[in-house]
């Protein structure tokens, strides 16, 4: 006659194994996915570094590439036009530990279109253009910088809605920037240009604020998932060994 305790113990062993195997597969899959993400991120960073180091191309080339569906992010470009300083938009940001805004100013091009130029950072108390008149460049200006695609939607539900009445943007909604600046959206190119670090008169705005160093924590994540998988294998091995030991004693 079989021992009920032995039968119950055997069932517990099989139940633990049945639950552990899918969990182990999941942990290994998550670790492998992070390794794949790591390779993708490293390739992306390498491509960005190579692109940023390349020679600038005329804005017309950026427009052509964007219209053809090509990736234009971080491509160096050069352009000229006239700033519409009275229509600058302000994106809430921090720079080198200081709170303030990135100033996005429409640049009117000779052919009639507009492109928003991220001229750089100003401290919170210098949001009013009247506090930095020397930096409001007049006439035709030459700009060098990096093309940046505008986001298609708000990056997260925790990001506040843009305050158009106060001209404070929490995410770069290009359509809202254009409308609130009184520009025809059809005449505004669907990308930004981040100006380079060429100094502006009186030092403001501070250019060259493009963030190139994208976070790359996938290696740590992969180690975490694979480490949990290894720990689960160890626990499973101990559990099975103890189960066999109890079975041998009861025999």
C-alpha positions as CSV (number, residue, x, y, z in Angstrom):
1,X,0.0,0.0,0.0
2,X,1.4,3.4,-1.0
3,X,2.3,6.0,1.6
4,X,-0.1,9.0,1.3
5,X,2.7,11.4,2.4
6,X,5.0,10.0,-0.3
7,X,2.3,10.5,-2.9
8,X,1.7,14.1,-1.7
9,X,5.4,14.9,-1.7
10,X,5.7,13.6,-5.3
11,X,2.8,15.8,-6.4
12,X,4.4,18.8,-4.8
13,X,7.7,18.1,-6.6
14,X,5.9,17.8,-10.0
15,X,3.9,20.9,-9.3
16,X,7.0,22.9,-8.5
17,X,8.8,21.6,-11.6
18,X,5.7,22.4,-13.7
19,X,5.6,25.9,-12.5
20,X,9.4,26.4,-12.6
21,X,10.0,25.4,-16.2
22,X,7.8,28.0,-17.8
23,X,9.3,30.6,-15.5
24,X,12.8,29.6,-16.5
25,X,11.9,29.8,-20.2
26,X,10.4,33.3,-19.6
27,X,13.6,34.5,-17.8
28,X,15.9,33.1,-20.5
29,X,13.7,34.8,-23.1
30,X,13.8,38.1,-21.4
31,X,17.6,37.9,-21.0
32,X,18.0,37.0,-24.7
33,X,15.7,39.9,-25.7
34,X,17.9,42.3,-23.7
35,X,21.0,41.0,-25.5
36,X,19.3,41.6,-28.8
37,X,18.3,45.1,-27.6
38,X,21.9,45.7,-26.5
39,X,23.2,44.9,-30.0
40,X,20.5,47.1,-31.5
41,X,21.3,50.0,-29.2
42,X,25.1,49.7,-29.8
43,X,24.5,49.8,-33.6
44,X,22.2,52.8,-33.2
45,X,24.8,54.7,-31.1
46,X,27.5,53.8,-33.6
47,X,25.4,55.1,-36.4
48,X,24.6,58.3,-34.6
49,X,28.3,59.0,-33.8
50,X,29.2,58.4,-37.4
51,X,26.4,60.6,-38.7
52,X,27.2,63.4,-36.3
53,X,30.8,63.4,-37.3
54,X,29.9,63.7,-41.0
55,X,30.0,67.0,-43.0
56,X,26.8,69.1,-43.0
57,X,24.5,69.0,-46.0
58,X,22.2,71.7,-47.3
59,X,18.7,71.8,-45.7
60,X,17.3,70.9,-49.2
61,X,19.0,67.5,-48.9
62,X,17.4,66.9,-45.4
63,X,14.0,67.9,-46.9
64,X,14.5,65.4,-49.8
65,X,15.5,62.6,-47.5
66,X,12.6,63.2,-45.1
67,X,10.1,63.3,-48.0
68,X,11.6,60.0,-49.2
69,X,11.0,58.4,-45.8
70,X,14.7,58.3,-44.9
71,X,15.9,58.6,-41.3
72,X,17.2,62.2,-40.9
73,X,17.8,62.2,-37.1
74,X,21.1,63.6,-36.1
75,X,22.1,64.5,-39.7
76,X,24.3,67.6,-39.8
77,X,22.8,70.4,-41.9
78,X,23.3,74.0,-42.7
79,X,20.7,76.6,-43.6
80,X,20.0,80.3,-43.7
81,X,17.0,82.5,-43.2
82,X,15.5,85.1,-40.9
83,X,14.4,84.4,-37.3
84,X,10.9,85.3,-36.2
85,X,11.9,86.1,-32.6
86,X,8.4,87.3,-31.7
87,X,7.1,83.8,-32.3
88,X,9.7,81.7,-30.4
89,X,8.3,78.7,-28.5
90,X,9.7,77.5,-25.1
91,X,10.3,73.9,-24.2
92,X,10.8,73.3,-20.5
93,X,14.2,71.7,-20.0
94,X,17.3,71.5,-17.8
95,X,20.8,72.1,-18.9
96,X,23.9,71.3,-16.8
97,X,21.8,71.2,-13.7
98,X,19.9,74.5,-14.3
99,X,16.2,74.8,-15.0
100,X,15.0,76.8,-17.9
101,X,13.9,76.5,-21.5
102,X,15.1,75.4,-24.9
103,X,14.2,78.3,-27.3
104,X,12.6,77.0,-30.5
105,X,12.4,79.9,-33.0
106,X,10.9,79.7,-36.5
107,X,13.4,80.4,-39.2
108,X,11.9,81.8,-42.4
109,X,13.7,80.4,-45.4
110,X,14.2,82.2,-48.7
111,X,11.9,79.8,-50.5
112,X,9.0,80.6,-48.2
113,X,8.9,77.6,-45.8
114,X,9.7,77.7,-42.1
115,X,11.8,75.4,-39.9
116,X,11.9,75.6,-36.1
117,X,15.4,75.9,-34.8
118,X,16.3,74.9,-31.3
119,X,18.6,77.8,-30.6
120,X,19.5,76.4,-27.2
121,X,19.1,76.9,-23.5
122,X,18.1,80.0,-21.5
123,X,17.6,80.1,-17.7
124,X,14.1,80.1,-16.3
125,X,14.2,83.9,-15.5
126,X,15.4,84.7,-19.1
127,X,12.4,83.2,-20.8
128,X,11.2,86.7,-21.8
129,X,13.1,87.6,-25.0
130,X,13.3,91.2,-23.7
131,X,15.8,90.0,-21.0
132,X,18.2,88.9,-23.7
133,X,17.9,91.4,-26.6
134,X,21.5,91.0,-27.9
135,X,20.9,87.3,-28.7
136,X,17.9,88.1,-30.9
137,X,19.8,88.1,-34.2
138,X,18.5,90.3,-37.0
139,X,18.6,89.9,-40.7
140,X,19.7,86.7,-42.6
141,X,21.6,84.3,-40.4
142,X,23.6,81.2,-41.2
143,X,22.8,78.2,-39.0
144,X,24.6,74.8,-38.6
145,X,23.1,72.1,-36.5
146,X,21.5,68.6,-36.4
147,X,18.2,67.7,-38.0
148,X,15.8,66.1,-35.4
149,X,12.5,64.4,-36.1
150,X,9.5,65.7,-34.2
151,X,7.7,63.1,-32.0
152,X,4.4,61.9,-33.3
153,X,2.7,61.8,-30.0
154,X,3.2,62.6,-26.3
155,X,5.9,60.3,-25.0
156,X,4.0,59.3,-21.8
157,X,0.7,59.9,-20.0
158,X,2.7,61.3,-17.1
159,X,4.0,64.2,-19.3
160,X,1.8,67.3,-18.7
161,X,-0.2,68.8,-21.6
162,X,1.5,71.7,-23.3
163,X,0.4,75.1,-21.9
164,X,-0.1,77.1,-25.1
165,X,-1.5,80.1,-23.2
166,X,1.8,80.5,-21.2
167,X,4.0,79.3,-24.2
168,X,5.4,76.4,-22.2
169,X,5.9,73.1,-23.9
170,X,6.4,69.9,-22.0
171,X,6.8,67.8,-25.2
172,X,7.8,68.9,-28.7
173,X,4.4,69.0,-30.4
174,X,5.5,70.6,-33.7
175,X,2.0,71.1,-34.9
176,X,1.0,72.9,-31.7
177,X,4.1,75.0,-31.9
178,X,3.3,76.0,-35.4
179,X,-0.3,76.8,-34.7
180,X,0.4,78.8,-31.5
181,X,3.0,80.8,-33.4
182,X,0.5,81.7,-36.0
183,X,2.2,79.8,-38.8
184,X,0.5,77.7,-41.5
185,X,1.4,74.1,-40.7
186,X,1.6,73.3,-44.4
187,X,4.5,75.7,-44.7
188,X,6.5,74.4,-41.7
189,X,8.9,71.5,-42.3
190,X,8.0,68.4,-40.1
191,X,11.3,68.4,-38.3
192,X,13.5,70.6,-36.1
193,X,17.1,71.7,-36.3
194,X,19.2,71.8,-33.2
195,X,21.7,74.7,-33.6
196,X,25.3,73.9,-32.8
197,X,27.4,75.5,-30.0
198,X,28.3,78.6,-32.0
199,X,28.1,81.4,-29.3
200,X,25.3,83.9,-29.5
201,X,25.8,87.5,-28.5
202,X,25.7,87.9,-24.7
203,X,25.9,84.1,-24.5
204,X,22.1,83.4,-24.8
205,X,20.7,81.1,-25.9
206,X,23.4,78.5,-25.2
207,X,23.5,76.3,-28.3
208,X,24.7,72.8,-28.8
209,X,22.2,71.2,-26.4
210,X,21.5,68.1,-28.4
211,X,21.6,65.0,-26.2
212,X,23.6,62.3,-28.0
213,X,24.3,59.9,-25.1
214,X,21.3,57.7,-25.2
215,X,20.9,55.4,-22.1
216,X,22.1,51.9,-22.7
217,X,21.4,49.7,-19.7
218,X,20.5,46.5,-21.7
219,X,23.6,44.7,-20.5
220,X,22.7,45.1,-16.9
221,X,19.1,44.0,-17.7
222,X,20.4,40.9,-19.5
223,X,22.6,40.0,-16.5
224,X,19.7,40.4,-14.2
225,X,17.3,38.1,-16.1
226,X,20.0,35.5,-16.7
227,X,21.0,35.7,-13.0
228,X,17.4,35.1,-12.0
229,X,17.3,32.2,-14.4
230,X,20.5,30.7,-12.9
231,X,19.1,31.2,-9.3
232,X,15.9,29.4,-10.3
233,X,17.9,26.4,-11.7
234,X,19.8,26.2,-8.5
235,X,16.6,26.3,-6.4
236,X,15.1,23.6,-8.7
237,X,18.1,21.4,-8.4
238,X,18.1,21.6,-4.6
239,X,14.4,20.9,-4.5
240,X,14.7,17.8,-6.6
241,X,17.7,16.5,-4.7
242,X,15.9,16.9,-1.4
243,X,12.8,15.3,-2.8
244,X,14.9,12.3,-3.9
245,X,16.5,12.2,-0.4
246,X,13.2,12.1,1.3
247,X,12.0,9.4,-1.1
248,X,15.0,7.3,-0.3
249,X,14.5,7.7,3.5
250,X,10.9,6.8,3.2
251,X,11.7,3.7,1.2
